[in-house]
Amino acid sequence: MSRAGCPIDHTALRAPAGQGPFSAEVHEVLGRMLAYAETVRDTASSGIRHVVNIGIGGSDLGPQMVVPALDAFVHPAITLHFVSNVDGH
């Protein structure tokens, strides 16, 4: 059974592998996420050259703030773009 959305799962993300609640499940997913991220970063095989973030409010502002903070880690062959639109409602 999946524990996704459980109010206490955020603590499992911080726990080292083998410790904390749901550690095996959480670290298995984190490992898959890392493998995917490394595939994206391998631009020679993935062909990915542009990443586009589409968001409004916090889903736009947060990533725009993180990108300059992590600028030293950005792959030079990948260009990041941001698209935002204010919801009139």
BELJO-V541796 format. One record per residue. N is the residue number from 1. NEAR is the number of other C-alpha atoms within 12 Angstrom. Layout:
n=N near=NEAR
n=N near=NEAR
This chain:
n=1 near=6
n=2 near=10
n=3 near=17
n=4 near=15
n=5 near=8
n=6 near=13
n=7 near=9
n=8 near=14
n=9 near=20
n=10 near=17
n=11 near=16
n=12 near=26
n=13 near=24
n=14 near=18
n=15 near=19
n=16 near=16
n=17 near=19
n=18 near=16
n=19 near=16
n=20 near=19
n=21 near=21
n=22 near=26
n=23 near=23
n=24 near=19
n=25 near=23
n=26 near=27
n=27 near=23
n=28 near=17
n=29 near=20
n=30 near=20
n=31 near=17
n=32 near=14
n=33 near=14
n=34 near=14
n=35 near=14
n=36 near=14
n=37 near=17
n=38 near=17
n=39 near=16
n=40 near=22
n=41 near=24
n=42 near=18
n=43 near=19
n=44 near=14
n=45 near=11
n=46 near=16
n=47 near=14
n=48 near=21
n=49 near=20
n=50 near=19
n=51 near=21
n=52 near=17
n=53 near=21
n=54 near=20
n=55 near=19
n=56 near=18
n=57 near=15
n=58 near=15
n=59 near=18
n=60 near=21
n=61 near=19
n=62 near=17
n=63 near=25
n=64 near=24
n=65 near=14
n=66 near=17
n=67 near=21
n=68 near=14
n=69 near=12
n=70 near=12
n=71 near=16
n=72 near=10
n=73 near=13
n=74 near=20
n=75 near=22
n=76 near=15
n=77 near=18
n=78 near=21
n=79 near=18
n=80 near=22
n=81 near=17
n=82 near=21
n=83 near=18
n=84 near=18
n=85 near=15
n=86 near=13
n=87 near=8
n=88 near=5
n=89 near=4
